[in-house]
Amino acid sequence: MSDCIEWSKSRNRGGYGKTYRDGKCMTAHRVAFLDTNGYLPEVVTHTCDNPPCVNPTHLKAGTWQSNMDDKYARGRAVQVNGECHGMAKLTWPIVYWIRASSLSNAVVADWTGLRRSSIWAIRQRKSWTIDEPL
C-alpha cells in the first residue's frame, strides 16, 4: 500500500481535512474521492484508518452501514453504554435495585419515571447489559 497523503490545512474535530467546494464545506477525503472518481457515494471510507489522509488509493465507496461494520471490525468504534451514556436516566445501583425488587413493573416505573416496558427490559437484561461493572 502506498503512503498516506495527509491534509495539511484545517481539520475538523474528528481529524478529517476540511475544505470548500462550490461554496460548501466538505471533508477533504470526499473531495479527493470526487475529483478522482467523478461521483460521491453515500460514504467515503479510508482503508488506512487515517482521517486526514486524502490519498485516492486509500479511499473507497461505502454505505453508512458498511462504514459502521468496518469500525466495529477494526475496533475503532467506541460504544458508550450504561450510566456513561449522555442520555442515561439511571445508575448501576438503581438498575441492581430494579432487578432485585419484587415490586411490580408499574410501581417501579412510577418511582423511576421510566416506562413499564423499560423496567421489563432491564429485568430481562435486554437493556443495561453491556459494560456492567463487576
GUVOVO-844969 format. One record per atom (N, C-alpha, C): residue in one letter; atom name; residue number from 1; chain; x, y, z. Coordinates in pm, 1 decimal, m for minus. Example, Ala and Ser with C-alpha at 12.3 -4.5 7.8 and 13.67 -1.06 7.14 Angstrom:
BEGIN
(a,N,1,A,(1319.0,m569.0,780.0))
(a,CA,1,A,(1230.0,m450.0,780.0))
(a,C,1,A,(1320.0,m330.0,780.0))
(s,N,2,A,(1285.0,m225.0,708.0))
(s,CA,2,A,(1367.0,m106.0,714.0))
(s,C,2,A,(1290.0,3.0,787.0))
***
This chain:
BEGIN
(m,N,1,A,(84.9,m117.0,0.0))
(m,CA,1,A,(0.0,0.0,0.0))
(m,C,1,A,(90.2,124.3,0.0))
(s,N,2,A,(51.4,222.6,m74.4))
(s,CA,2,A,(128.6,346.4,m79.8))
(s,C,2,A,(110.4,425.7,49.0))
(d,N,3,A,(197.0,523.0,68.7))
(d,CA,3,A,(190.9,604.1,190.2))
(d,C,3,A,(71.2,697.1,189.9))
(c,N,4,A,(28.8,734.1,309.0))
(c,CA,4,A,(m79.5,830.7,323.3))
(c,C,4,A,(m33.4,967.6,275.6))
(i,N,5,A,(m127.4,1042.1,221.6))
(i,CA,5,A,(m105.4,1182.7,189.2))
(i,C,5,A,(m196.1,1259.1,284.5))
(e,N,6,A,(m135.1,1322.3,385.1))
(e,CA,6,A,(m215.5,1387.6,488.1))
(e,C,6,A,(m248.8,1531.4,450.1))
(w,N,7,A,(m374.9,1566.0,474.0))
(w,CA,7,A,(m424.1,1701.6,451.7))
(w,C,7,A,(m350.5,1795.1,546.9))
(s,N,8,A,(m289.0,1900.5,493.5))
(s,CA,8,A,(m204.8,1987.7,576.2))
(s,C,8,A,(m274.1,2116.9,619.2))
(k,N,9,A,(m396.9,2136.2,573.2))
(k,CA,9,A,(m468.1,2259.2,609.4))
(k,C,9,A,(m563.1,2230.6,725.1))
(s,N,10,A,(m670.7,2305.8,737.9))
(s,CA,10,A,(m758.2,2292.1,854.7))
(s,C,10,A,(m826.1,2155.5,859.2))
(r,N,11,A,(m854.5,2113.8,983.1))
(r,CA,11,A,(m919.7,1985.1,1007.2))
(r,C,11,A,(m1036.8,2004.7,1102.3))
(n,N,12,A,(m1132.1,1912.3,1093.4))
(n,CA,12,A,(m1244.9,1917.3,1186.8))
(n,C,12,A,(m1206.5,1844.5,1315.7))
(r,N,13,A,(m1299.2,1836.9,1410.4))
(r,CA,13,A,(m1270.1,1774.9,1540.1))
(r,C,13,A,(m1233.5,1628.3,1529.7))
(g,N,14,A,(m1281.7,1561.4,1426.6))
(g,CA,14,A,(m1250.0,1420.3,1407.6))
(g,C,14,A,(m1116.0,1397.6,1339.5))
(g,N,15,A,(m1047.8,1506.0,1301.3))
(g,CA,15,A,(m917.8,1494.5,1236.3))
(g,C,15,A,(m925.0,1490.4,1084.9))
(y,N,16,A,(m1045.4,1495.3,1027.7))
(y,CA,16,A,(m1060.8,1493.7,882.6))
(y,C,16,A,(m1031.7,1632.2,827.3))
(g,N,17,A,(m960.2,1636.2,713.8))
(g,CA,17,A,(m934.7,1763.6,649.4))
(g,C,17,A,(m1064.8,1826.6,605.5))
(k,N,18,A,(m1069.7,1959.3,609.3))
(k,CA,18,A,(m1191.0,2025.1,562.1))
(k,C,18,A,(m1152.9,2133.1,461.2))
(t,N,19,A,(m1238.7,2146.2,361.3))
(t,CA,19,A,(m1216.0,2241.2,253.9))
(t,C,19,A,(m1350.6,2285.5,198.6))
(y,N,20,A,(m1347.6,2374.6,103.1))
(y,CA,20,A,(m1471.2,2423.0,40.9))
(y,C,20,A,(m1473.6,2383.6,m105.9))
(r,N,21,A,(m1590.4,2340.4,m150.6))
(r,CA,21,A,(m1611.3,2307.9,m291.2))
(r,C,21,A,(m1745.5,2366.8,m329.2))
(d,N,22,A,(m1746.0,2453.8,m428.2))
(d,CA,22,A,(m1868.2,2520.0,m474.6))
(d,C,22,A,(m1941.6,2589.7,m359.8))
(g,N,23,A,(m1865.6,2655.9,m271.5))
(g,CA,23,A,(m1924.2,2730.0,m160.5))
(g,C,23,A,(m1974.1,2644.5,m46.0))
(k,N,24,A,(m1947.9,2515.0,m52.1))
(k,CA,24,A,(m1995.4,2423.1,51.4))
(k,C,24,A,(m1876.2,2361.7,123.9))
(c,N,25,A,(m1882.5,2358.9,258.0))
(c,CA,25,A,(m1776.5,2296.9,337.1))
(c,C,25,A,(m1787.4,2144.6,322.7))
(m,N,26,A,(m1676.1,2081.3,287.9))
(m,CA,26,A,(m1672.5,1935.6,268.9))
(m,C,26,A,(m1546.4,1880.0,331.7))
(t,N,27,A,(m1548.6,1752.5,364.6))
(t,CA,27,A,(m1425.8,1688.8,411.1))
(t,C,27,A,(m1335.3,1664.8,291.6))
(a,N,28,A,(m1205.9,1682.7,315.9))
(a,CA,28,A,(m1107.3,1677.0,207.5))
(a,C,28,A,(m1101.7,1539.4,141.6))
(h,N,29,A,(m1121.7,1432.9,218.2))
(h,CA,29,A,(m1114.8,1299.5,157.5))
(h,C,29,A,(m1231.7,1276.9,61.8))
(r,N,30,A,(m1348.1,1337.0,90.8))
(r,CA,30,A,(m1461.0,1325.5,m3.0))
(r,C,30,A,(m1432.8,1402.5,m131.1))
(v,N,31,A,(m1369.5,1519.7,m119.2))
(v,CA,31,A,(m1332.5,1597.0,m238.6))
(v,C,31,A,(m1230.0,1519.4,m321.1))
(a,N,32,A,(m1133.8,1456.8,m253.7))
(a,CA,32,A,(m1033.1,1376.5,m325.1))
(a,C,32,A,(m1099.3,1260.8,m399.2))
(f,N,33,A,(m1195.7,1196.1,m334.8))
(f,CA,33,A,(m1267.1,1085.6,m399.9))
(f,C,33,A,(m1345.6,1137.3,m520.0))
(l,N,34,A,(m1416.1,1249.4,m502.7))
(l,CA,34,A,(m1494.2,1309.5,m611.2))
(l,C,34,A,(m1405.1,1345.9,m729.2))
(d,N,35,A,(m1292.7,1410.7,m702.4))
(d,CA,35,A,(m1201.5,1450.4,m809.6))
(d,C,35,A,(m1145.5,1330.1,m884.9))
(t,N,36,A,(m1124.1,1220.3,m814.9))
(t,CA,36,A,(m1066.9,1100.3,m876.2))
(t,C,36,A,(m1170.9,1017.5,m950.7))
(n,N,37,A,(m1290.7,1004.8,m893.9))
(n,CA,37,A,(m1390.8,911.8,m946.3))
(n,C,37,A,(m1508.9,977.9,m1016.4))
(g,N,38,A,(m1525.8,1107.5,m998.7))
(g,CA,38,A,(m1632.8,1178.6,m1067.6))
(g,C,38,A,(m1769.6,1167.3,m1003.3))
(y,N,39,A,(m1778.5,1105.1,m887.4))
(y,CA,39,A,(m1907.1,1095.1,m817.0))
(y,C,39,A,(m1880.4,1085.3,m667.9))
(l,N,40,A,(m1983.7,1109.1,m590.0))
(l,CA,40,A,(m1974.6,1094.6,m445.1))
(l,C,40,A,(m2071.1,986.9,m397.8))
(p,N,41,A,(m2019.6,882.9,m333.6))
(p,CA,41,A,(m2108.2,781.3,m276.4))
(p,C,41,A,(m2165.7,831.1,m143.8))
(e,N,42,A,(m2249.3,749.7,m83.0))
(e,CA,42,A,(m2308.1,783.7,46.8))
(e,C,42,A,(m2198.8,813.1,149.4))
(v,N,43,A,(m2095.6,727.9,152.7))
(v,CA,43,A,(m1984.4,740.9,246.6))
(v,C,43,A,(m1854.9,710.9,173.5))
(v,N,44,A,(m1750.2,784.5,206.4))
(v,CA,44,A,(m1615.8,755.2,156.8))
(v,C,44,A,(m1535.2,707.5,277.2))
(t,N,45,A,(m1483.1,585.8,270.0))
(t,CA,45,A,(m1409.4,527.8,382.4))
(t,C,45,A,(m1260.8,523.8,352.4))
(h,N,46,A,(m1182.7,518.0,459.1))
(h,CA,46,A,(m1037.1,507.7,449.0))
(h,C,46,A,(m995.7,362.7,473.0))
(t,N,47,A,(m918.0,305.9,383.5))
(t,CA,47,A,(m863.7,172.3,407.9))
(t,C,47,A,(m745.0,178.5,502.3))
(c,N,48,A,(m688.6,299.5,521.2))
(c,CA,48,A,(m570.9,317.7,605.9))
(c,C,48,A,(m605.8,358.9,748.7))
(d,N,49,A,(m732.9,384.5,777.3))
(d,CA,49,A,(m777.3,428.4,911.1))
(d,C,49,A,(m709.9,558.0,955.7))
(n,N,50,A,(m675.6,644.8,860.8))
(n,CA,50,A,(m607.6,769.7,891.8))
(n,C,50,A,(m696.5,885.6,845.6))
(p,N,51,A,(m773.1,949.3,935.1))
(p,CA,51,A,(m870.8,1051.2,894.7))
(p,C,51,A,(m818.2,1163.8,805.9))
(p,N,52,A,(m696.7,1217.8,826.4))
(p,CA,52,A,(m654.0,1326.7,738.6))
(p,C,52,A,(m601.3,1281.1,601.6))
(c,N,53,A,(m597.1,1151.6,577.0))
(c,CA,53,A,(m543.3,1100.8,450.9))
(c,C,53,A,(m635.6,1133.7,333.7))
(v,N,54,A,(m576.0,1185.4,225.2))
(v,CA,54,A,(m650.3,1215.8,103.3))
(v,C,54,A,(m594.1,1139.5,m16.8))
(n,N,55,A,(m514.8,1036.0,8.9))
(n,CA,55,A,(m459.8,954.4,m99.3))
(n,C,55,A,(m574.6,876.0,m164.1))
(p,N,56,A,(m601.8,901.0,m293.6))
(p,CA,56,A,(m715.4,834.5,m359.2))
(p,C,56,A,(m709.5,681.9,m355.4))
(t,N,57,A,(m589.1,625.1,m346.4))
(t,CA,57,A,(m578.7,478.5,m341.8))
(t,C,57,A,(m618.1,423.9,m204.7))
(h,N,58,A,(m632.5,510.2,m106.1))
(h,CA,58,A,(m673.0,468.6,28.9))
(h,C,58,A,(m821.7,490.7,53.8))
(l,N,59,A,(m893.1,541.8,m46.5))
(l,CA,59,A,(m1034.3,577.6,m29.2))
(l,C,59,A,(m1122.8,482.7,m108.1))
(k,N,60,A,(m1235.5,445.4,m48.1))
(k,CA,60,A,(m1329.5,360.0,m121.4))
(k,C,60,A,(m1472.8,400.6,m90.8))
(a,N,61,A,(m1560.8,369.9,m182.9))
(a,CA,61,A,(m1702.9,399.6,m167.3))
(a,C,61,A,(m1764.8,300.9,m69.9))
(g,N,62,A,(m1860.3,349.8,6.3))
(g,CA,62,A,(m1928.9,262.9,100.1))
(g,C,62,A,(m2065.1,318.2,135.5))
(t,N,63,A,(m2127.2,250.8,229.9))
(t,CA,63,A,(m2256.0,295.1,283.6))
(t,C,63,A,(m2236.2,324.0,431.2))
(w,N,64,A,(m2335.5,387.1,492.3))
(w,CA,64,A,(m2327.5,413.0,635.2))
(w,C,64,A,(m2310.4,280.6,710.4))
(q,N,65,A,(m2387.7,179.6,672.0))
(q,CA,65,A,(m2382.1,50.7,740.5))
(q,C,65,A,(m2246.6,m17.1,721.8))
(s,N,66,A,(m2191.6,m14.8,599.2))
(s,CA,66,A,(m2061.4,m78.6,577.3))
(s,C,66,A,(m1952.5,m6.9,656.1))
(n,N,67,A,(m1965.0,124.6,669.9))
(n,CA,67,A,(m1867.7,201.1,747.3))
(n,C,67,A,(m1876.4,164.5,895.7))
(m,N,68,A,(m1997.9,151.9,949.0))
(m,CA,68,A,(m2013.9,113.8,1089.5))
(m,C,68,A,(m1962.6,m28.4,1113.0))
(d,N,69,A,(m1993.3,m120.1,1020.6))
(d,CA,69,A,(m1944.5,m257.8,1033.3))
(d,C,69,A,(m1791.6,m260.2,1035.7))
(d,N,70,A,(m1729.8,m178.8,948.5))
(d,CA,70,A,(m1584.4,m170.4,940.7))
(d,C,70,A,(m1526.6,m113.4,1070.3))
(k,N,71,A,(m1590.0,m12.0,1125.6))
(k,CA,71,A,(m1542.9,47.8,1251.0))
(k,C,71,A,(m1540.1,m56.2,1362.6))
(y,N,72,A,(m1648.2,m132.8,1375.8))
(y,CA,72,A,(m1653.6,m233.4,1481.7))
(y,C,72,A,(m1554.2,m345.9,1456.2))
(a,N,73,A,(m1539.6,m387.5,1330.4))
(a,CA,73,A,(m1447.2,m495.6,1296.8))
(a,C,73,A,(m1302.6,m456.9,1326.8))
(r,N,74,A,(m1269.7,m330.8,1309.1))
(r,CA,74,A,(m1132.9,m284.3,1331.4))
(r,C,74,A,(m1111.4,m230.1,1472.7))
(g,N,75,A,(m1215.9,m233.2,1554.4))
(g,CA,75,A,(m1203.7,m188.2,1692.1))
(g,C,75,A,(m1191.2,m37.4,1707.4))
(r,N,76,A,(m1242.8,39.3,1611.9))
(r,CA,76,A,(m1233.6,184.9,1618.0))
(r,C,76,A,(m1359.0,250.0,1672.6))
(a,N,77,A,(m1465.6,174.6,1689.8))
(a,CA,77,A,(m1590.5,233.1,1737.4))
(a,C,77,A,(m1593.3,229.9,1889.2))
(v,N,78,A,(m1628.0,340.0,1947.4))
(v,CA,78,A,(m1641.9,347.5,2092.0))
(v,C,78,A,(m1790.4,342.9,2122.3))
(q,N,79,A,(m1830.9,241.9,2194.7))
(q,CA,79,A,(m1971.5,226.6,2229.0))
(q,C,79,A,(m1989.7,267.5,2374.1))
(v,N,80,A,(m2069.9,369.8,2394.9))
(v,CA,80,A,(m2094.2,419.2,2529.7))
(v,C,80,A,(m2228.7,365.3,2576.5))
(n,N,81,A,(m2225.9,296.0,2686.7))
(n,CA,81,A,(m2346.5,234.5,2740.7))
(n,C,81,A,(m2357.3,261.5,2889.5))
(g,N,82,A,(m2468.8,218.4,2945.9))
(g,CA,82,A,(m2488.3,229.8,3089.3))
(g,C,82,A,(m2492.6,374.1,3135.2))
(e,N,83,A,(m2448.3,397.7,3258.4))
(e,CA,83,A,(m2458.1,532.0,3314.2))
(e,C,83,A,(m2360.7,629.2,3249.3))
(c,N,84,A,(m2265.2,581.0,3170.1))
(c,CA,84,A,(m2172.7,670.0,3098.5))
(c,C,84,A,(m2238.8,733.8,2976.6))
(h,N,85,A,(m2349.7,678.5,2931.3))
(h,CA,85,A,(m2419.9,733.8,2816.5))
(h,C,85,A,(m2480.8,868.5,2853.4))
(g,N,86,A,(m2468.6,965.0,2766.9))
(g,CA,86,A,(m2514.9,1100.3,2794.8))
(g,C,86,A,(m2663.7,1113.2,2820.3))
(m,N,87,A,(m2743.4,1016.7,2774.7))
(m,CA,87,A,(m2888.4,1021.7,2793.6))
(m,C,87,A,(m2936.0,929.8,2907.0))
(a,N,88,A,(m2842.4,868.0,2979.1))
(a,CA,88,A,(m2880.1,773.5,3085.3))
(a,C,88,A,(m2959.0,842.8,3194.7))
(k,N,89,A,(m3068.0,778.5,3235.3))
(k,CA,89,A,(m3150.3,829.3,3344.2))
(k,C,89,A,(m3124.0,752.1,3473.2))
(l,N,90,A,(m3049.6,642.4,3462.8))
(l,CA,90,A,(m3027.4,554.5,3577.7))
(l,C,90,A,(m2878.9,540.0,3606.3))
(t,N,91,A,(m2850.1,484.1,3722.8))
(t,CA,91,A,(m2714.2,445.5,3758.7))
(t,C,91,A,(m2716.5,295.8,3786.7))
(w,N,92,A,(m2599.1,232.7,3794.0))
(w,CA,92,A,(m2594.7,89.1,3817.8))
(w,C,92,A,(m2660.5,49.0,3949.9))
(p,N,93,A,(m2640.9,123.3,4058.0))
(p,CA,93,A,(m2709.2,82.5,4181.5))
(p,C,93,A,(m2862.0,78.1,4166.2))
(i,N,94,A,(m2918.1,171.7,4091.5))
(i,CA,94,A,(m3063.7,170.3,4071.0))
(i,C,94,A,(m3103.0,52.0,3983.2))
(v,N,95,A,(m3021.9,22.9,3881.6))
(v,CA,95,A,(m3050.2,m93.7,3796.2))
(v,C,95,A,(m3047.7,m221.0,3879.3))
(y,N,96,A,(m2949.0,m235.0,3968.4))
(y,CA,96,A,(m2943.9,m352.7,4055.8))
(y,C,96,A,(m3069.0,m360.3,4143.3))
(w,N,97,A,(m3111.3,m245.7,4197.2))
(w,CA,97,A,(m3231.4,m242.3,4280.3))
(w,C,97,A,(m3354.2,m284.6,4200.4))
(i,N,98,A,(m3365.6,m233.8,4076.5))
(i,CA,98,A,(m3479.4,m270.1,3990.0))
(i,C,98,A,(m3483.3,m421.5,3970.5))
(r,N,99,A,(m3367.2,m479.6,3944.1))
(r,CA,99,A,(m3361.9,m624.3,3919.2))
(r,C,99,A,(m3393.1,m705.1,4044.2))
(a,N,100,A,(m3352.9,m654.9,4160.3))
(a,CA,100,A,(m3373.5,m729.1,4284.8))
(a,C,100,A,(m3511.1,m706.0,4345.6))
(s,N,101,A,(m3576.3,m597.9,4310.0))
(s,CA,101,A,(m3703.1,m560.6,4371.2))
(s,C,101,A,(m3815.0,m656.7,4332.3))
(s,N,102,A,(m3902.6,m682.2,4426.6))
(s,CA,102,A,(m4020.6,m765.3,4398.2))
(s,C,102,A,(m4142.1,m679.3,4364.3))
(l,N,103,A,(m4122.6,m546.7,4360.5))
(l,CA,103,A,(m4232.0,m456.8,4322.8))
(l,C,103,A,(m4268.3,m476.9,4176.1))
(s,N,104,A,(m4392.3,m444.6,4143.0))
(s,CA,104,A,(m4436.8,m460.6,4004.4))
(s,C,104,A,(m4365.4,m361.8,3912.8))
(n,N,105,A,(m4365.2,m392.7,3784.1))
(n,CA,105,A,(m4306.9,m301.7,3685.0))
(n,C,105,A,(m4374.5,m165.6,3690.9))
(a,N,106,A,(m4504.2,m163.5,3712.4))
(a,CA,106,A,(m4579.0,m37.5,3718.0))
(a,C,106,A,(m4532.3,48.8,3834.9))
(v,N,107,A,(m4515.2,m10.5,3952.3))
(v,CA,107,A,(m4472.4,65.8,4070.1))
(v,C,107,A,(m4329.8,118.4,4048.8))
(v,N,108,A,(m4241.7,32.4,3999.9))
(v,CA,108,A,(m4103.4,74.6,3976.6))
(v,C,108,A,(m4098.7,182.8,3868.6))
(a,N,109,A,(m4181.3,168.8,3766.0))
(a,CA,109,A,(m4186.7,270.4,3660.7))
(a,C,109,A,(m4230.6,405.1,3716.2))
(d,N,110,A,(m4329.6,404.4,3802.6))
(d,CA,110,A,(m4373.9,528.8,3865.8))
(d,C,110,A,(m4263.2,590.4,3950.1))
(w,N,111,A,(m4191.9,508.3,4024.5))
(w,CA,111,A,(m4086.4,556.7,4112.4))
(w,C,111,A,(m3968.6,613.4,4034.3))
(t,N,112,A,(m3932.0,548.7,3920.6))
(t,CA,112,A,(m3814.1,591.0,3843.7))
(t,C,112,A,(m3846.6,691.8,3734.8))
(g,N,113,A,(m3974.1,702.6,3697.7))
(g,CA,113,A,(m4009.9,791.0,3587.5))
(g,C,113,A,(m3987.6,727.7,3451.5))
(l,N,114,A,(m3965.3,598.0,3449.8))
(l,CA,114,A,(m3946.2,524.5,3324.5))
(l,C,114,A,(m4076.3,457.3,3283.2))
(r,N,115,A,(m4076.8,402.8,3164.2))
(r,CA,115,A,(m4192.2,326.9,3117.6))
(r,C,115,A,(m4187.0,185.5,3174.6))
(r,N,116,A,(m4301.9,123.1,3182.3))
(r,CA,116,A,(m4307.6,m16.5,3228.6))
(r,C,116,A,(m4223.4,m107.1,3139.2))
(s,N,117,A,(m4227.7,m79.8,3008.6))
(s,CA,117,A,(m4150.8,m162.1,2915.0))
(s,C,117,A,(m4000.5,m149.5,2939.3))
(s,N,118,A,(m3955.2,m32.2,2983.5))
(s,CA,118,A,(m3813.5,m13.4,3015.6))
(s,C,118,A,(m3774.7,m94.4,3138.6))
(i,N,119,A,(m3862.4,m96.0,3237.7))
(i,CA,119,A,(m3836.4,m175.2,3358.3))
(i,C,119,A,(m3830.8,m323.4,3322.5))
(w,N,120,A,(m3923.5,m367.6,3239.0))
(w,CA,120,A,(m3924.1,m507.4,3194.7))
(w,C,120,A,(m3793.4,m540.5,3123.5))
(a,N,121,A,(m3748.0,m449.8,3033.0))
(a,CA,121,A,(m3624.6,m474.4,2956.7))
(a,C,121,A,(m3502.8,m482.1,3048.7))
(i,N,122,A,(m3499.3,m400.6,3151.2))
(i,CA,122,A,(m3388.6,m406.4,3247.8))
(i,C,122,A,(m3391.3,m538.7,3321.6))
(r,N,123,A,(m3508.9,m580.4,3366.2))
(r,CA,123,A,(m3520.7,m705.5,3441.5))
(r,C,123,A,(m3490.2,m828.3,3356.0))
(q,N,124,A,(m3520.9,m819.7,3228.9))
(q,CA,124,A,(m3494.0,m930.9,3137.3))
(q,C,124,A,(m3352.0,m924.3,3078.8))
(r,N,125,A,(m3276.2,m821.7,3119.3))
(r,CA,125,A,(m3139.2,m798.7,3071.6))
(r,C,125,A,(m3133.4,m775.3,2921.0))
(k,N,126,A,(m3237.4,m709.4,2871.0))
(k,CA,126,A,(m3239.5,m669.8,2731.0))
(k,C,126,A,(m3183.2,m527.6,2716.4))
(s,N,127,A,(m3177.9,m454.5,2826.3))
(s,CA,127,A,(m3109.5,m325.2,2831.1))
(s,C,127,A,(m3023.1,m323.0,2956.3))
(w,N,128,A,(m2928.6,m232.1,2959.5))
(w,CA,128,A,(m2831.6,m225.0,3067.5))
(w,C,128,A,(m2757.4,m358.4,3080.3))
(t,N,129,A,(m2703.1,m404.5,2967.4))
(t,CA,129,A,(m2634.6,m533.8,2964.3))
(t,C,129,A,(m2486.7,m520.7,2935.8))
(i,N,130,A,(m2442.5,m415.1,2869.1))
(i,CA,130,A,(m2303.6,m401.0,2826.6))
(i,C,130,A,(m2228.6,m314.1,2926.2))
(d,N,131,A,(m2104.0,m349.2,2950.5))
(d,CA,131,A,(m2017.1,m273.7,3040.7))
(d,C,131,A,(m2069.5,m273.6,3183.3))
(e,N,132,A,(m2135.8,m378.8,3221.0))
(e,CA,132,A,(m2184.7,m389.1,3358.7))
(e,C,132,A,(m2065.6,m402.7,3452.3))
(p,N,133,A,(m2057.4,m318.2,3555.6))
(p,CA,133,A,(m1945.1,m330.0,3648.2))
(p,C,133,A,(m1948.5,m463.1,3723.0))
(l,N,134,A,(m1833.2,m509.4,3758.7))
(l,CA,134,A,(m1823.0,m637.9,3829.7))
(l,C,134,A,(m1852.8,m622.6,3976.7))
***
